[in-house]
């Protein structure tokens, strides 16, 4: 299958991408927070709970894993990739090694992981990964982001994307302007536009095929400590205005990240954005906003797998409805049978 065909499948109508790619350290912390021992076995059990949710492919097109999970197996002996394909989903892999301090830019970071990436991508392709993900982290402050931070992260994203396409893997390009801060909606729009413009320029210089990438941007929102009282419609309008001004029509699709928003709030805002016309398919690629309710219900108890899966199915159902224009608050109160 071509890169464009795979990317199109990832952003197909009414379906989103499940981000289950937390690092070992992050996933262990979340397990501990839910009262579950942070072992490799429990990390695999949790992700197996998510993957084996009945009819998951009704609202999910693909799942992103971390390196550990891609190499693990389910209790029935199948690899995660094999089980993912059997469920009618695409398997993907997070390939960056995290955001590290950027020399010459105090308080800012650049995402690393380019060393040896060509070889790792070849191995991941052999294991069955069809797409990859790389996240850049951009913070808004009084004097940030600096031009150097924007350039360094955009360049790394482009190099990653070019290597992915060389390996026959679709890159998810994720330049996240994080919600931390006191900035207002207008400031977030300005920074998001500047960052996306830099990313698109670097992708062009790297000869990346835009029809073979999925862009994973943040929604344009006020900082979480802001006093800006922007409405959901204001945020949706600012998001679409920013993307339309910068993102070429050739991009295969937009998959919004949740970025620390609560599950219901992320869905409401996705629904508002989706009401706008766009030249590209638009969907979601949520992590915590999809899976946190499932973890809270499962809590490591084999007898509660069904409860965790029902919680995930409910969030998937609500977000799928947000894509089709059928989302309503009442859906949040309806239960999905185990």
C-alpha positions as CSV (number, residue, x, y, z in Angstrom):
1,X,0.0,0.0,0.0
2,X,1.3,3.5,-0.9
3,X,2.1,6.1,1.7
4,X,-0.9,8.2,0.6
5,X,-3.2,5.2,0.9
6,X,-2.0,4.4,4.4
7,X,-2.3,8.0,5.5
8,X,-5.8,8.2,4.0
9,X,-6.8,5.0,6.0
10,X,-5.5,6.6,9.2
11,X,-7.8,9.6,8.8
12,X,-10.8,7.8,7.3
13,X,-14.3,9.1,8.0
14,X,-15.6,8.8,11.6
15,X,-12.5,7.2,12.9
16,X,-9.6,8.5,15.0
17,X,-6.2,7.3,16.2
18,X,-5.6,5.9,19.6
19,X,-2.4,7.1,21.2
20,X,-1.2,4.3,23.5
21,X,2.5,5.2,23.2
22,X,3.4,6.5,26.6
23,X,7.0,5.8,27.5
24,X,7.8,3.1,30.1
25,X,8.3,5.8,32.7
26,X,5.1,7.7,32.0
27,X,3.0,4.6,31.8
28,X,4.5,3.2,35.0
29,X,3.6,6.5,36.8
30,X,0.0,6.3,35.5
31,X,-0.3,2.7,36.6
32,X,1.0,3.6,40.1
33,X,-1.5,6.4,40.2
34,X,-4.3,3.9,39.6
35,X,-2.9,1.5,42.3
36,X,-1.4,-0.9,39.8
37,X,2.2,-2.3,40.1
38,X,4.3,-0.7,37.3
39,X,5.6,-3.9,35.8
40,X,6.1,-4.8,32.1
41,X,3.4,-7.4,32.5
42,X,0.9,-4.9,33.7
43,X,1.8,-2.4,31.0
44,X,1.1,-5.1,28.5
45,X,-2.1,-6.1,30.2
46,X,-3.4,-2.6,30.2
47,X,-2.7,-2.0,26.5
48,X,-4.1,-5.5,25.7
49,X,-7.3,-4.4,27.5
50,X,-7.5,-1.4,25.2
51,X,-6.7,-3.2,22.0
52,X,-9.2,-6.1,22.6
53,X,-12.1,-3.7,23.2
54,X,-15.0,-5.2,21.1
55,X,-15.6,-3.4,17.8
56,X,-12.8,-0.9,18.5
57,X,-12.4,-0.4,14.8
58,X,-15.9,1.1,14.5
59,X,-14.3,4.4,15.7
60,X,-10.6,3.9,15.7
61,X,-8.4,3.4,12.6
62,X,-5.0,2.9,14.2
63,X,-3.1,2.6,17.4
64,X,0.3,4.2,18.3
65,X,2.5,2.0,20.5
66,X,5.9,2.5,22.2
67,X,8.9,0.2,21.5
68,X,8.2,-2.0,24.5
69,X,4.6,-2.7,23.5
70,X,5.4,-3.4,19.8
71,X,7.6,-6.3,21.0
72,X,5.2,-7.7,23.6
73,X,2.6,-10.4,23.2
74,X,-1.0,-10.8,24.4
75,X,-2.0,-13.7,26.7
76,X,-3.0,-15.8,23.7
77,X,0.5,-15.5,22.3
78,X,-0.2,-13.1,19.5
79,X,2.1,-10.1,19.1
80,X,0.5,-6.7,19.5
81,X,1.0,-6.0,15.8
82,X,-0.7,-9.3,14.8
83,X,-3.6,-8.6,17.1
84,X,-3.9,-5.0,15.9
85,X,-4.1,-6.1,12.3
86,X,-6.6,-8.8,13.2
87,X,-8.7,-6.1,14.8
88,X,-8.8,-4.2,11.5
89,X,-6.4,-1.5,12.7
90,X,-3.0,-0.1,11.7
91,X,-0.1,-0.4,14.1
92,X,2.2,2.6,14.6
93,X,5.3,3.3,16.7
94,X,6.6,6.4,18.6
95,X,10.2,6.8,17.5
96,X,11.4,10.0,19.2
97,X,13.4,9.7,22.5
98,X,11.9,12.7,24.2
99,X,12.3,16.4,24.5
100,X,15.7,17.4,25.9
101,X,17.2,20.8,26.9
102,X,18.1,22.8,23.8
103,X,21.6,24.3,23.9
104,X,21.5,28.1,23.5
105,X,17.9,28.3,24.5
106,X,17.5,28.2,28.3
107,X,14.2,26.7,29.3
108,X,13.4,25.3,25.9
109,X,13.7,21.8,24.4
110,X,14.4,20.0,21.2
111,X,13.1,16.4,20.6
112,X,15.9,13.9,20.0
113,X,16.0,10.4,18.5
114,X,17.4,11.0,15.0
115,X,20.6,9.0,15.7
116,X,20.1,5.5,14.3
117,X,16.6,6.2,13.3
118,X,17.0,4.8,9.7
119,X,18.0,1.4,11.1
120,X,15.2,1.5,13.8
121,X,12.6,2.4,11.2
122,X,13.7,-0.6,9.0
123,X,13.2,-2.9,12.0
124,X,9.8,-1.4,12.9
125,X,8.7,-1.9,9.3
126,X,9.8,-5.5,9.5
127,X,7.8,-5.9,12.8
128,X,4.7,-4.5,11.0
129,X,4.5,-0.9,11.9
130,X,2.8,1.1,9.1
131,X,3.3,4.6,10.6
132,X,5.3,6.4,13.2
133,X,5.0,9.4,15.5
134,X,7.4,12.2,16.6
135,X,6.4,14.9,19.0
136,X,8.0,18.3,19.3
137,X,7.2,20.4,22.4
138,X,6.9,24.2,22.1
139,X,6.2,26.3,25.1
140,X,4.8,29.9,25.2
141,X,6.3,32.3,27.7
142,X,7.3,36.0,27.8
143,X,10.3,35.3,25.6
144,X,9.5,31.9,24.2
145,X,9.3,30.2,21.9
146,X,12.6,31.5,20.5
147,X,13.3,31.4,16.7
148,X,16.0,28.9,17.4
149,X,13.7,26.5,19.3
150,X,11.1,26.7,16.5
151,X,13.7,26.1,13.8
152,X,15.5,23.2,15.6
153,X,12.3,21.4,16.3
154,X,10.9,22.0,12.8
155,X,14.1,20.7,11.2
156,X,14.1,17.6,13.4
157,X,10.5,16.8,12.5
158,X,11.3,17.2,8.8
159,X,14.3,14.9,9.0
160,X,12.2,12.3,10.9
161,X,9.4,12.5,8.3
162,X,11.8,12.1,5.4
163,X,13.4,9.0,7.0
164,X,9.9,7.5,7.6
165,X,8.9,7.9,4.0
166,X,12.2,6.4,2.9
167,X,11.3,3.4,5.0
168,X,7.8,3.2,3.6
169,X,6.3,4.4,6.9
170,X,3.8,7.2,7.2
171,X,5.0,9.9,9.6
172,X,2.7,11.6,12.1
173,X,4.1,15.1,12.4
174,X,3.3,16.5,15.8
175,X,4.4,20.0,16.6
176,X,2.6,20.6,19.9
177,X,2.3,24.1,21.3
178,X,1.5,23.1,24.9
179,X,-1.3,24.5,27.1
180,X,1.0,25.5,30.0
181,X,1.1,29.2,30.6
182,X,-1.0,32.3,31.0
183,X,-1.2,33.3,27.3
184,X,-4.5,34.2,25.6
185,X,-6.1,32.7,22.6
186,X,-4.6,35.3,20.2
187,X,-1.1,34.5,21.4
188,X,-1.6,30.8,21.0
189,X,-2.9,31.4,17.4
190,X,0.2,33.5,16.6
191,X,2.7,31.0,17.9
192,X,0.9,28.0,16.5
193,X,0.8,29.6,13.0
194,X,4.5,30.5,13.3
195,X,5.5,27.0,14.3
196,X,3.4,25.3,11.6
197,X,4.8,27.6,9.0
198,X,8.3,26.6,10.0
199,X,7.4,23.0,9.9
200,X,5.8,23.2,6.5
201,X,8.9,25.0,5.1
202,X,11.2,22.3,6.5
203,X,9.1,19.5,5.1
204,X,9.2,21.1,1.7
205,X,13.0,21.5,1.8
206,X,13.3,17.8,2.8
207,X,11.1,16.7,-0.1
208,X,8.5,15.1,2.1
209,X,5.4,14.0,0.3
210,X,2.6,15.9,2.0
211,X,-0.1,13.4,0.8
212,X,1.8,10.8,2.8
213,X,1.9,12.5,6.2
214,X,-0.7,13.1,9.0
215,X,-0.3,16.4,10.8
216,X,-1.0,16.2,14.6
217,X,-1.4,19.8,15.8
218,X,-2.7,21.3,19.0
219,X,-6.0,23.0,19.1
220,X,-5.6,26.8,19.4
221,X,-6.5,27.4,23.1
222,X,-5.7,29.9,25.8
223,X,-3.1,28.8,28.4
224,X,-4.5,26.7,31.2
225,X,-3.7,29.5,33.7
226,X,-5.1,32.2,31.4
227,X,-7.9,34.6,32.3
228,X,-9.0,34.6,28.7
229,X,-12.7,33.6,28.6
230,X,-12.8,32.5,25.0
231,X,-15.7,30.3,24.1
232,X,-15.6,26.9,22.5
233,X,-16.7,28.4,19.2
234,X,-13.9,31.1,19.5
235,X,-11.3,28.4,20.0
236,X,-12.7,26.4,17.0
237,X,-12.7,29.4,14.8
238,X,-9.1,30.4,15.8
239,X,-7.9,26.8,15.2
240,X,-9.4,26.6,11.7
241,X,-8.3,30.1,10.7
242,X,-4.7,29.3,11.8
243,X,-4.6,26.0,10.0
244,X,-6.2,27.3,6.8
245,X,-3.6,30.1,6.6
246,X,-0.6,27.7,6.8
247,X,-1.3,24.1,6.1
248,X,-1.3,23.1,2.4
249,X,-4.4,21.3,1.0
250,X,-2.1,18.4,-0.1
251,X,-1.6,17.2,3.5
252,X,-3.4,13.9,3.9
253,X,-5.2,14.8,7.1
254,X,-5.3,16.6,10.4
255,X,-5.5,14.5,13.7
256,X,-5.8,16.8,16.6
257,X,-4.1,16.0,19.9
258,X,-5.8,16.5,23.2
259,X,-2.8,18.0,25.0
260,X,-4.0,17.5,28.6
261,X,-7.6,18.6,28.1
262,X,-10.2,16.6,30.0
263,X,-12.0,13.8,28.0
264,X,-15.3,15.6,27.7
265,X,-13.8,19.0,27.0
266,X,-11.6,17.6,24.3
267,X,-14.6,16.0,22.6
268,X,-16.7,19.2,22.8
269,X,-13.9,21.2,21.2
270,X,-13.3,18.6,18.5
271,X,-17.0,18.7,17.7
272,X,-16.9,22.5,17.4
273,X,-13.8,22.4,15.1
274,X,-15.4,19.7,12.9
275,X,-18.4,22.0,12.2
276,X,-16.0,24.1,10.1
277,X,-15.3,23.2,6.4
278,X,-11.8,22.1,5.7
279,X,-9.8,21.0,2.7
280,X,-8.3,18.0,4.6
281,X,-9.9,15.2,6.5
282,X,-10.0,16.1,10.2
283,X,-10.0,13.6,13.1
284,X,-8.5,13.0,16.6
285,X,-5.4,11.4,17.9
286,X,-6.1,11.4,21.6
287,X,-4.1,9.7,24.4
288,X,-5.2,10.4,27.9
289,X,-8.5,11.9,26.8
290,X,-9.4,8.5,25.5
291,X,-7.7,6.0,27.8
292,X,-7.7,7.7,31.3
293,X,-11.3,6.6,31.9
294,X,-10.4,3.1,30.9
295,X,-7.5,3.0,33.3
296,X,-9.6,4.3,36.1
297,X,-12.2,1.6,35.6
298,X,-9.7,-1.3,35.0
299,X,-7.3,-0.6,37.8
300,X,-5.3,-3.8,37.0
301,X,-8.1,-6.2,38.0
302,X,-8.6,-9.0,35.4
303,X,-12.3,-9.1,36.4
304,X,-12.7,-5.4,35.5
305,X,-11.4,-5.6,31.9
306,X,-14.9,-5.3,30.6
307,X,-15.4,-2.1,32.6
308,X,-12.2,-0.6,31.2
309,X,-13.2,-1.5,27.7
310,X,-16.7,0.0,28.2
311,X,-15.2,3.2,29.3
312,X,-12.9,3.3,26.2
313,X,-15.8,2.4,23.9
314,X,-17.8,5.3,25.3
315,X,-15.1,7.8,24.7
316,X,-14.5,6.5,21.2
317,X,-18.2,6.7,20.5
318,X,-18.4,10.3,21.7
319,X,-15.4,11.4,19.6
320,X,-16.6,9.5,16.5
321,X,-19.9,11.4,16.9
322,X,-18.0,14.7,17.2
323,X,-16.6,13.9,13.7
324,X,-20.0,13.3,12.2
325,X,-21.8,16.2,13.7
326,X,-24.0,14.0,15.9
327,X,-22.3,14.6,19.2
328,X,-24.6,15.9,22.0
329,X,-24.1,16.1,25.8
330,X,-26.6,13.3,26.3
331,X,-24.1,10.9,24.8
332,X,-21.9,11.4,27.8
333,X,-24.6,10.0,30.0
334,X,-25.3,6.9,27.9
335,X,-23.6,3.7,28.8
336,X,-22.0,1.3,26.4
337,X,-22.9,-2.3,27.3
338,X,-20.0,-4.5,28.4
